[in-house]
């Protein structure tokens, strides 16, 4: 899920990603990308480490991923702002890779509009 589908400068974009880990070895990396069909310059992709946590077989839970849009809070990753002098209509995609290098299915967000400043 995502907290909003319209994002303005200074706001946070918060994704909640549900997972099930059959082997109990989730701690690996999370791949995230922003796809903007009308402005390739606004796109990005990045991998983030998944913090280690105690887990067991068939573990399930939620991961929260937060991006700041022109936010002054340095504790959040920044989402790349619109680069083509217009609003971005973007789709965010995510995939998890575990310790054994197995990659999950890729999930996609609904279209999210980043308001151009």
VODOPA-194028 format. One record per residue: residue in three letters; chain; z, y, x of N, C-alpha, C in turn. Coordinates in Angstrom, 1 decimal. Example, Ala and Ser with C-alpha at 12.3 -4.5 7.8 and 13.67 -1.06 7.14 Angstrom:
<zazas>
type,mol,n_up,n_north,n_east,ca_up,ca_north,ca_east,c_up,c_north,c_east
ALA,A,7.8,-5.7,13.2,7.8,-4.5,12.3,7.8,-3.3,13.2
SER,A,7.1,-2.2,12.8,7.1,-1.1,13.7,7.9,0.0,12.9
</zazas>
This chain:
<zazas>
type,mol,n_up,n_north,n_east,ca_up,ca_north,ca_east,c_up,c_north,c_east
UNK,A,0.0,-1.2,0.8,0.0,0.0,0.0,0.0,1.2,0.9
UNK,A,-0.3,2.4,0.3,-0.3,3.6,1.0,0.4,4.7,0.1
UNK,A,1.0,5.6,0.7,1.8,6.6,0.0,1.0,7.7,-0.7
UNK,A,-0.3,7.9,-0.2,-1.1,9.0,-0.8,-2.6,8.7,-0.5
UNK,A,-3.5,9.2,-1.3,-4.9,9.1,-1.0,-5.5,10.5,-0.8
UNK,A,-4.7,11.5,-0.7,-5.1,12.9,-0.3,-4.0,13.4,0.7
UNK,A,-4.5,13.7,1.9,-3.6,14.1,3.0,-3.9,15.5,3.5
UNK,A,-2.9,16.3,3.5,-3.0,17.7,4.0,-2.3,17.9,5.3
UNK,A,-2.6,18.9,6.0,-2.0,19.2,7.3,-0.5,19.2,7.2
UNK,A,0.2,18.6,8.1,1.7,18.6,8.1,2.2,17.4,7.4
UNK,A,1.4,16.6,6.7,1.9,15.5,5.9,1.8,14.2,6.6
UNK,A,2.5,13.2,6.1,2.5,11.9,6.7,1.7,10.9,5.9
UNK,A,1.0,10.0,6.5,0.3,8.9,5.8,1.1,7.6,6.2
UNK,A,1.6,7.0,5.1,2.5,5.8,5.4,1.9,4.6,4.7
UNK,A,1.6,3.6,5.5,1.0,2.3,5.0,2.1,1.3,5.1
UNK,A,2.2,0.5,4.1,3.1,-0.7,4.0,2.3,-1.9,4.0
UNK,A,2.4,-2.7,5.1,1.6,-3.9,5.2,2.5,-5.2,5.1
UNK,A,2.2,-6.0,4.1,2.9,-7.2,3.9,2.3,-8.3,4.8
UNK,A,3.2,-9.2,5.3,2.7,-10.3,6.1,3.5,-11.6,5.8
UNK,A,2.9,-12.7,6.2,3.5,-14.0,6.3,3.1,-14.6,7.6
UNK,A,4.1,-15.1,8.4,3.9,-15.6,9.7,4.3,-17.1,9.7
UNK,A,3.4,-18.0,9.7,3.6,-19.4,9.6,4.4,-19.9,10.8
UNK,A,4.0,-19.4,12.0,4.6,-20.0,13.3,5.8,-19.2,13.8
UNK,A,6.1,-18.1,13.2,7.3,-17.3,13.7,7.1,-16.6,15.0
UNK,A,5.8,-16.3,15.3,5.5,-15.6,16.5,4.7,-14.3,16.3
UNK,A,5.1,-13.6,15.3,4.4,-12.4,15.0,4.3,-11.3,16.1
UNK,A,5.3,-11.1,16.8,5.4,-10.0,17.8,4.1,-10.1,18.7
UNK,A,3.3,-9.2,18.5,2.0,-9.1,19.3,1.5,-7.7,19.1
UNK,A,0.4,-7.5,18.5,-0.2,-6.1,18.3,-0.8,-5.9,17.0
UNK,A,-0.8,-4.7,16.6,-1.5,-4.3,15.3,-2.6,-3.4,15.7
UNK,A,-3.8,-3.8,15.2,-5.0,-3.0,15.4,-5.2,-2.1,14.2
UNK,A,-5.5,-0.8,14.4,-5.8,0.1,13.3,-7.0,0.9,13.6
UNK,A,-7.8,1.1,12.6,-9.0,2.0,12.8,-9.2,2.8,11.6
UNK,A,-9.8,4.0,11.8,-10.2,5.0,10.8,-11.7,5.0,10.8
UNK,A,-12.3,4.7,9.6,-13.7,4.7,9.4,-14.1,5.8,8.5
UNK,A,-15.0,6.7,9.0,-15.5,7.8,8.2,-17.0,7.8,8.2
UNK,A,-17.6,7.2,7.2,-19.1,7.0,7.2,-19.9,8.3,7.4
UNK,A,-19.4,9.5,6.9,-20.2,10.7,7.0,-19.8,11.5,8.3
UNK,A,-18.9,11.0,9.2,-18.6,11.8,10.4,-18.0,10.8,11.4
UNK,A,-18.9,10.2,12.2,-18.5,9.3,13.2,-17.5,9.9,14.2
UNK,A,-17.6,11.2,14.4,-16.7,11.9,15.4,-15.2,11.8,15.0
UNK,A,-15.0,11.6,13.7,-13.6,11.6,13.1,-13.0,10.2,13.2
UNK,A,-13.8,9.2,13.6,-13.2,7.8,13.6,-12.4,7.6,14.9
UNK,A,-11.5,6.6,14.7,-10.7,6.2,15.9,-10.3,4.7,15.7
UNK,A,-10.0,4.1,16.8,-9.3,2.8,16.7,-8.3,2.7,17.8
UNK,A,-7.2,2.0,17.5,-6.1,1.9,18.4,-5.3,0.7,18.2
UNK,A,-4.7,0.1,19.2,-3.7,-1.0,19.1,-2.3,-0.5,19.4
UNK,A,-1.4,-1.0,18.6,0.0,-0.7,18.7,0.8,-2.0,18.9
UNK,A,1.8,-2.0,19.8,2.6,-3.2,19.9,3.5,-3.4,18.7
UNK,A,3.7,-4.6,18.3,4.6,-4.9,17.2,5.9,-5.2,17.9
UNK,A,7.0,-4.5,17.5,8.3,-4.7,18.1,8.7,-6.2,17.9
UNK,A,9.4,-6.7,18.9,10.0,-8.1,18.8,11.2,-8.0,17.8
UNK,A,11.3,-9.1,17.0,12.4,-9.2,16.1,12.6,-10.7,15.8
UNK,A,13.8,-11.0,15.5,14.1,-12.5,15.3,13.3,-12.9,14.1
UNK,A,12.6,-14.0,14.2,11.8,-14.6,13.1,11.8,-16.1,13.2
UNK,A,11.4,-16.7,12.1,11.4,-18.1,12.0,10.0,-18.5,11.3
UNK,A,9.8,-19.8,11.3,8.5,-20.2,10.6,8.5,-19.7,9.2
UNK,A,7.3,-19.4,8.7,7.1,-18.9,7.4,7.8,-17.6,7.1
UNK,A,8.0,-16.8,8.1,8.6,-15.5,7.9,7.7,-14.6,7.1
UNK,A,8.3,-13.9,6.2,7.4,-12.9,5.5,8.2,-11.6,5.4
UNK,A,7.5,-10.5,5.3,8.1,-9.2,5.3,7.1,-8.1,5.2
UNK,A,7.5,-6.9,5.5,6.6,-5.7,5.5,6.7,-5.0,6.9
UNK,A,5.5,-4.5,7.3,5.5,-3.6,8.4,5.1,-2.2,7.9
UNK,A,5.7,-1.2,8.4,5.4,0.2,8.0,4.7,0.9,9.1
UNK,A,3.6,1.5,8.8,2.8,2.2,9.8,2.6,3.6,9.3
UNK,A,3.1,4.6,10.2,3.1,6.0,9.7,2.3,6.8,10.7
UNK,A,1.3,7.6,10.2,0.5,8.6,11.0,0.9,10.0,10.5
UNK,A,1.0,10.9,11.4,1.2,12.3,11.1,-0.1,13.0,11.2
UNK,A,-0.4,13.9,10.2,-1.6,14.7,10.2,-1.2,16.2,10.6
UNK,A,-1.5,16.5,11.8,-1.1,17.8,12.4,0.4,18.0,12.2
UNK,A,1.2,16.9,12.4,2.6,17.0,12.3,3.3,17.4,13.6
UNK,A,4.4,18.1,13.5,5.1,18.5,14.6,6.1,17.5,15.1
UNK,A,6.2,16.3,14.4,7.1,15.3,14.7,6.4,14.3,15.7
UNK,A,6.9,14.3,17.0,6.2,13.5,18.0,6.5,12.0,17.9
UNK,A,7.4,11.6,17.0,7.8,10.2,16.9,6.7,9.4,16.1
UNK,A,5.7,10.0,15.5,4.7,9.3,14.8,3.3,9.5,15.5
UNK,A,2.5,8.5,15.4,1.1,8.6,15.9,0.4,9.6,15.1
UNK,A,-0.5,10.3,15.7,-1.4,11.3,15.0,-2.6,10.6,14.5
UNK,A,-3.0,11.0,13.3,-4.3,10.6,12.7,-5.3,11.6,13.2
UNK,A,-6.4,11.2,13.6,-7.4,12.1,14.1,-7.9,13.0,13.0
UNK,A,-7.9,14.3,13.1,-8.2,15.2,12.0,-9.8,15.2,11.8
UNK,A,-10.2,15.8,10.7,-11.7,15.9,10.5,-12.4,16.7,11.6
UNK,A,-13.5,16.1,12.1,-14.2,16.7,13.2,-15.6,17.4,12.8
UNK,A,-16.0,17.2,11.5,-17.3,17.7,11.1,-17.2,18.9,10.2
UNK,A,-16.1,19.7,10.2,-16.0,20.9,9.5,-16.1,20.7,8.0
UNK,A,-15.6,19.6,7.5,-15.5,19.2,6.1,-14.4,18.2,5.9
UNK,A,-14.0,17.9,4.7,-13.0,16.9,4.5,-13.5,15.5,4.9
UNK,A,-12.6,14.7,5.5,-12.9,13.3,5.8,-12.6,12.4,4.6
UNK,A,-13.5,11.6,4.2,-13.1,10.5,3.3,-13.2,9.2,4.1
UNK,A,-12.0,8.7,4.4,-11.8,7.6,5.4,-11.3,6.4,4.7
UNK,A,-11.6,5.3,5.4,-10.9,4.0,5.1,-10.2,3.6,6.3
UNK,A,-9.0,3.1,6.2,-8.2,2.6,7.3,-8.2,1.1,7.2
UNK,A,-8.4,0.4,8.4,-8.4,-1.0,8.4,-7.4,-1.5,9.5
UNK,A,-6.7,-2.6,9.2,-5.7,-3.1,10.0,-5.8,-4.6,10.2
UNK,A,-5.4,-5.1,11.4,-5.3,-6.6,11.7,-4.2,-6.8,12.6
UNK,A,-3.5,-7.9,12.5,-2.4,-8.3,13.4,-2.8,-9.4,14.3
UNK,A,-2.4,-9.3,15.5,-2.6,-10.4,16.5,-1.2,-10.9,16.9
UNK,A,-0.9,-12.2,16.9,0.4,-12.7,17.2,0.4,-13.1,18.7
UNK,A,1.6,-13.6,19.1,1.8,-14.0,20.6,0.8,-15.1,21.0
UNK,A,0.3,-15.9,20.1,-0.6,-17.0,20.5,-2.1,-16.5,20.4
UNK,A,-2.2,-15.2,20.2,-3.5,-14.5,20.2,-4.4,-14.9,18.9
UNK,A,-3.7,-15.3,17.8,-4.3,-15.5,16.5,-4.4,-14.2,15.8
UNK,A,-5.5,-13.9,15.2,-5.7,-12.6,14.5,-5.8,-12.8,13.0
UNK,A,-5.1,-12.0,12.3,-5.0,-12.1,10.8,-6.4,-11.6,10.2
UNK,A,-6.5,-11.8,8.9,-7.5,-11.2,8.2,-7.4,-9.7,8.3
UNK,A,-8.5,-9.0,8.2,-8.5,-7.5,8.2,-8.3,-7.0,6.8
UNK,A,-7.4,-6.0,6.7,-7.2,-5.4,5.4,-7.7,-4.0,5.4
UNK,A,-8.1,-3.5,4.3,-8.6,-2.1,4.2,-7.9,-1.3,3.2
UNK,A,-7.7,0.0,3.4,-7.1,0.9,2.5,-8.1,1.3,1.5
UNK,A,-7.6,1.9,0.4,-8.5,2.6,-0.5,-9.0,3.9,0.2
UNK,A,-10.1,4.5,-0.3,-10.5,5.8,0.4,-9.4,6.8,0.4
UNK,A,-9.2,7.5,1.5,-8.2,8.5,1.7,-8.9,9.8,2.2
UNK,A,-8.7,10.9,1.5,-9.3,12.2,1.8,-8.3,13.0,2.7
UNK,A,-8.8,13.3,3.9,-8.0,14.2,4.8,-8.6,15.6,4.6
UNK,A,-7.8,16.5,4.2,-8.3,17.9,3.9,-8.6,18.6,5.2
UNK,A,-9.8,19.1,5.3,-10.1,19.9,6.5,-9.4,21.3,6.5
UNK,A,-9.0,21.7,7.6,-8.3,23.0,7.8,-9.2,24.1,8.2
</zazas>
